[in-house]
Amino acid sequence: MDQDERTSESGEPTEISDGESLEAQLESVKEELSRQTALAQDYLDTARRVKAEFENYKKRVAKEKEQIISCANERLLCDLLIIYDDLQRALEAECGADELREGVSKIHANMTALLQENGVREIPVDGKFDPSCQEALATGEGDDGRILEVYQKGYFLGNKVLRTSKVKVARSE
């Protein structure tokens, strides 16, 4: 049997030319290419949509973060205004030194309580110098690394250093 001859369903030989076979293969490849192109376009559209949604998400989160910070600042400022008002009244009061001292002491206690409620605590300055939360401004004689004097207190906000302590540190010579 010739290569160009095939058998039909009835058993009779049929001739298929190489051209028709190639055209059929070409048509099949074109269909597959078209299907793959459509699939690639679908994936590209999905990727673009996901990217746009992610950008919108980032903008929304940034806006929400800004609102949270604004609300937190508003609450803290309202609490500070109470202490400010107390200081204003203390300045306007006509009283003796002892009464003024007692009033300022109460205002200090209120301010301390407010700071503690908001997670602020003093950095301990007893013992050895810790460069992660203390800043040495001067040195003096004594046990190496021991804190001799505190120029300005430092504070933690949670576990983060809000402000370093300014200290004088001993240095053995």
C-alpha atoms as a printed R data frame, in Angstrom:
    type eleno elety resid chain resno       x      y       z
1   ATOM     1    CA   MET     A     1   0.000  0.000   0.000
2   ATOM     2    CA   ASP     A     2   1.241  3.469  -0.928
3   ATOM     3    CA   GLN     A     3   1.994  5.945   1.904
4   ATOM     4    CA   ASP     A     4  -0.564  8.334   0.515
5   ATOM     5    CA   GLU     A     5  -3.283  5.673   0.604
6   ATOM     6    CA   ARG     A     6  -5.404  5.060   3.670
7   ATOM     7    CA   THR     A     7  -8.301  2.739   4.224
8   ATOM     8    CA   SER     A     8 -11.760  4.206   4.590
9   ATOM     9    CA   GLU     A     9 -14.415  2.800   6.893
10  ATOM    10    CA   SER     A    10 -15.782  0.732   4.070
11  ATOM    11    CA   GLY     A    11 -12.346 -0.776   3.597
12  ATOM    12    CA   GLU     A    12 -11.627  0.988   0.330
13  ATOM    13    CA   PRO     A    13  -8.332  2.771  -0.020
14  ATOM    14    CA   THR     A    14  -8.446  6.616   0.076
15  ATOM    15    CA   GLU     A    15  -5.717  9.032  -0.794
16  ATOM    16    CA   ILE     A    16  -4.790 11.861   1.524
17  ATOM    17    CA   SER     A    17  -2.297 14.247   0.192
18  ATOM    18    CA   ASP     A    18   0.550 15.561   2.302
19  ATOM    19    CA   GLY     A    19  -0.848 19.068   1.810
20  ATOM    20    CA   GLU     A    20  -4.175 18.195   3.412
21  ATOM    21    CA   SER     A    21  -2.398 16.524   6.331
22  ATOM    22    CA   LEU     A    22  -0.212 19.571   6.874
23  ATOM    23    CA   GLU     A    23  -3.217 21.877   6.623
24  ATOM    24    CA   ALA     A    24  -5.012 19.828   9.276
25  ATOM    25    CA   GLN     A    25  -1.964 19.980  11.537
26  ATOM    26    CA   LEU     A    26  -1.611 23.716  10.932
27  ATOM    27    CA   GLU     A    27  -5.276 24.257  11.772
28  ATOM    28    CA   SER     A    28  -4.840 22.209  14.969
29  ATOM    29    CA   VAL     A    29  -1.769 24.244  15.965
30  ATOM    30    CA   LYS     A    30  -3.636 27.501  15.226
31  ATOM    31    CA   GLU     A    31  -6.531 26.391  17.421
32  ATOM    32    CA   GLU     A    32  -4.125 25.458  20.234
33  ATOM    33    CA   LEU     A    33  -2.286 28.771  19.849
34  ATOM    34    CA   SER     A    34  -5.582 30.642  19.959
35  ATOM    35    CA   ARG     A    35  -6.619 28.740  23.091
36  ATOM    36    CA   GLN     A    36  -3.259 29.394  24.784
37  ATOM    37    CA   THR     A    37  -3.361 33.079  23.810
38  ATOM    38    CA   ALA     A    38  -6.839 33.421  25.312
39  ATOM    39    CA   LEU     A    39  -5.652 31.654  28.470
40  ATOM    40    CA   ALA     A    40  -2.587 33.933  28.711
41  ATOM    41    CA   GLN     A    41  -4.804 36.998  28.266
42  ATOM    42    CA   ASP     A    42  -7.122 35.704  31.000
43  ATOM    43    CA   TYR     A    43  -4.128 35.256  33.344
44  ATOM    44    CA   LEU     A    44  -2.858 38.741  32.487
45  ATOM    45    CA   ASP     A    45  -6.274 40.271  33.199
46  ATOM    46    CA   THR     A    46  -6.419 38.419  36.512
47  ATOM    47    CA   ALA     A    47  -2.919 39.608  37.442
48  ATOM    48    CA   ARG     A    48  -3.834 43.215  36.615
49  ATOM    49    CA   ARG     A    49  -7.020 42.962  38.652
50  ATOM    50    CA   VAL     A    50  -5.142 41.482  41.645
51  ATOM    51    CA   LYS     A    51  -2.496 44.214  41.379
52  ATOM    52    CA   ALA     A    52  -5.172 46.929  41.333
53  ATOM    53    CA   GLU     A    53  -6.961 45.349  44.303
54  ATOM    54    CA   PHE     A    54  -3.668 45.174  46.218
55  ATOM    55    CA   GLU     A    55  -2.918 48.846  45.509
56  ATOM    56    CA   ASN     A    56  -6.401 49.766  46.752
57  ATOM    57    CA   TYR     A    57  -5.826 47.615  49.846
58  ATOM    58    CA   LYS     A    58  -2.534 49.393  50.598
59  ATOM    59    CA   LYS     A    59  -4.212 52.794  50.253
60  ATOM    60    CA   ARG     A    60  -7.098 51.715  52.490
61  ATOM    61    CA   VAL     A    61  -4.738 50.358  55.177
62  ATOM    62    CA   ALA     A    62  -2.649 53.548  55.099
63  ATOM    63    CA   LYS     A    63  -5.798 55.656  55.505
64  ATOM    64    CA   GLU     A    64  -7.039 53.467  58.383
65  ATOM    65    CA   LYS     A    65  -3.628 53.704  60.072
66  ATOM    66    CA   GLU     A    66  -3.718 57.480  59.748
67  ATOM    67    CA   GLN     A    67  -7.203 57.565  61.304
68  ATOM    68    CA   ILE     A    68  -6.113 55.337  64.204
69  ATOM    69    CA   ILE     A    69  -3.122 57.562  64.911
70  ATOM    70    CA   SER     A    70  -5.325 60.637  64.729
71  ATOM    71    CA   CYS     A    71  -7.821 59.151  67.204
72  ATOM    72    CA   ALA     A    72  -5.035 58.091  69.574
73  ATOM    73    CA   ASN     A    73  -3.483 61.556  69.425
74  ATOM    74    CA   GLU     A    74  -6.879 63.141  70.021
75  ATOM    75    CA   ARG     A    75  -7.461 61.037  73.143
76  ATOM    76    CA   LEU     A    76  -3.992 61.742  74.516
77  ATOM    77    CA   LEU     A    77  -4.303 65.466  73.847
78  ATOM    78    CA   CYS     A    78  -7.668 65.575  75.639
79  ATOM    79    CA   ASP     A    79  -6.017 63.945  78.667
80  ATOM    80    CA   LEU     A    80  -3.127 66.429  78.483
81  ATOM    81    CA   LEU     A    81  -5.534 69.362  78.330
82  ATOM    82    CA   ILE     A    82  -6.884 68.382  81.747
83  ATOM    83    CA   ILE     A    83  -3.375 68.654  83.189
84  ATOM    84    CA   TYR     A    84  -2.789 71.890  81.252
85  ATOM    85    CA   ASP     A    85  -5.946 73.344  82.801
86  ATOM    86    CA   ASP     A    86  -4.695 72.333  86.272
87  ATOM    87    CA   LEU     A    87  -1.392 74.104  85.610
88  ATOM    88    CA   GLN     A    88  -3.249 77.182  84.364
89  ATOM    89    CA   ARG     A    89  -5.343 77.281  87.565
90  ATOM    90    CA   ALA     A    90  -2.194 76.856  89.677
91  ATOM    91    CA   LEU     A    91  -0.559 79.838  87.961
92  ATOM    92    CA   GLU     A    92  -3.649 82.001  88.444
93  ATOM    93    CA   ALA     A    93  -4.216 81.010  92.077
94  ATOM    94    CA   GLU     A    94  -3.325 83.448  94.806
95  ATOM    95    CA   CYS     A    95  -1.831 81.185  97.420
96  ATOM    96    CA   GLY     A    96   1.216 80.632  99.544
97  ATOM    97    CA   ALA     A    97   4.297 78.681  98.544
98  ATOM    98    CA   ASP     A    98   3.236 75.570 100.468
99  ATOM    99    CA   GLU     A    99  -0.202 75.474  98.842
100 ATOM   100    CA   LEU     A   100   1.336 76.018  95.401
101 ATOM   101    CA   ARG     A   101   3.848 73.237  96.042
102 ATOM   102    CA   GLU     A   102   1.043 70.877  97.108
103 ATOM   103    CA   GLY     A   103  -0.998 71.745  93.999
104 ATOM   104    CA   VAL     A   104   1.958 71.230  91.651
105 ATOM   105    CA   SER     A   105   2.696 67.938  93.414
106 ATOM   106    CA   LYS     A   106  -0.878 66.768  92.679
107 ATOM   107    CA   ILE     A   107  -0.540 67.841  89.035
108 ATOM   108    CA   HIS     A   108   2.733 65.888  88.845
109 ATOM   109    CA   ALA     A   109   0.987 62.810  90.263
110 ATOM   110    CA   ASN     A   110  -1.792 63.162  87.649
111 ATOM   111    CA   MET     A   111   0.786 63.473  84.867
112 ATOM   112    CA   THR     A   112   2.675 60.413  86.167
113 ATOM   113    CA   ALA     A   113  -0.566 58.408  86.227
114 ATOM   114    CA   LEU     A   114  -1.401 59.524  82.665
115 ATOM   115    CA   LEU     A   115   2.031 58.463  81.399
116 ATOM   116    CA   GLN     A   116   1.759 55.070  83.113
117 ATOM   117    CA   GLU     A   117  -1.727 54.497  81.666
118 ATOM   118    CA   ASN     A   118  -0.225 55.054  78.222
119 ATOM   119    CA   GLY     A   119   2.638 52.581  78.743
120 ATOM   120    CA   VAL     A   120   5.398 55.079  79.537
121 ATOM   121    CA   ARG     A   121   7.896 54.090  82.237
122 ATOM   122    CA   GLU     A   122  11.233 55.418  83.418
123 ATOM   123    CA   ILE     A   123  14.484 53.825  82.280
124 ATOM   124    CA   PRO     A   124  16.271 52.591  85.413
125 ATOM   125    CA   VAL     A   125  19.564 54.371  86.045
126 ATOM   126    CA   ASP     A   126  20.839 52.402  89.008
127 ATOM   127    CA   GLY     A   127  23.782 50.164  88.307
128 ATOM   128    CA   LYS     A   128  25.796 49.867  85.103
129 ATOM   129    CA   PHE     A   129  25.642 52.071  82.043
130 ATOM   130    CA   ASP     A   130  23.548 50.596  79.178
131 ATOM   131    CA   PRO     A   131  24.294 52.304  75.834
132 ATOM   132    CA   SER     A   132  21.091 50.927  74.292
133 ATOM   133    CA   CYS     A   133  18.940 53.201  76.475
134 ATOM   134    CA   GLN     A   134  21.354 55.654  78.087
135 ATOM   135    CA   GLU     A   135  23.565 58.380  76.672
136 ATOM   136    CA   ALA     A   136  26.829 59.259  78.403
137 ATOM   137    CA   LEU     A   137  27.347 63.029  78.448
138 ATOM   138    CA   ALA     A   138  30.275 63.073  80.858
139 ATOM   139    CA   THR     A   139  32.665 60.805  82.722
140 ATOM   140    CA   GLY     A   140  33.982 60.848  86.262
141 ATOM   141    CA   GLU     A   141  36.030 58.742  88.625
142 ATOM   142    CA   GLY     A   142  34.602 55.560  90.109
143 ATOM   143    CA   ASP     A   143  33.808 51.928  89.337
144 ATOM   144    CA   ASP     A   144  34.072 51.498  85.565
145 ATOM   145    CA   GLY     A   145  30.664 51.766  83.868
146 ATOM   146    CA   ARG     A   146  28.723 52.824  86.964
147 ATOM   147    CA   ILE     A   147  26.242 55.697  86.598
148 ATOM   148    CA   LEU     A   148  27.309 58.624  88.778
149 ATOM   149    CA   GLU     A   149  24.707 61.259  87.939
150 ATOM   150    CA   VAL     A   150  21.496 61.598  85.933
151 ATOM   151    CA   TYR     A   151  21.134 64.815  83.927
152 ATOM   152    CA   GLN     A   152  17.831 63.888  82.267
153 ATOM   153    CA   LYS     A   153  15.574 60.902  82.852
154 ATOM   154    CA   GLY     A   154  14.887 58.523  79.985
155 ATOM   155    CA   TYR     A   155  11.660 56.686  79.206
156 ATOM   156    CA   PHE     A   156  10.385 53.509  77.581
157 ATOM   157    CA   LEU     A   157   7.124 53.326  75.675
158 ATOM   158    CA   GLY     A   158   6.384 49.636  76.019
159 ATOM   159    CA   ASN     A   159   9.729 48.037  75.137
160 ATOM   160    CA   LYS     A   160  10.839 50.860  72.843
161 ATOM   161    CA   VAL     A   161  13.146 53.631  74.020
162 ATOM   162    CA   LEU     A   162  11.133 56.830  73.824
163 ATOM   163    CA   ARG     A   163  13.975 59.021  75.094
164 ATOM   164    CA   THR     A   164  17.422 57.977  76.320
165 ATOM   165    CA   SER     A   165  18.634 58.867  79.795
166 ATOM   166    CA   LYS     A   166  21.399 61.496  79.829
167 ATOM   167    CA   VAL     A   167  23.962 60.413  82.415
168 ATOM   168    CA   LYS     A   168  27.458 60.836  83.816
169 ATOM   169    CA   VAL     A   169  29.372 57.547  83.798
170 ATOM   170    CA   ALA     A   170  32.283 56.430  85.940
171 ATOM   171    CA   ARG     A   171  35.502 55.494  84.258
172 ATOM   172    CA   SER     A   172  38.424 53.960  86.076
173 ATOM   173    CA   GLU     A   173  41.710 55.455  85.011
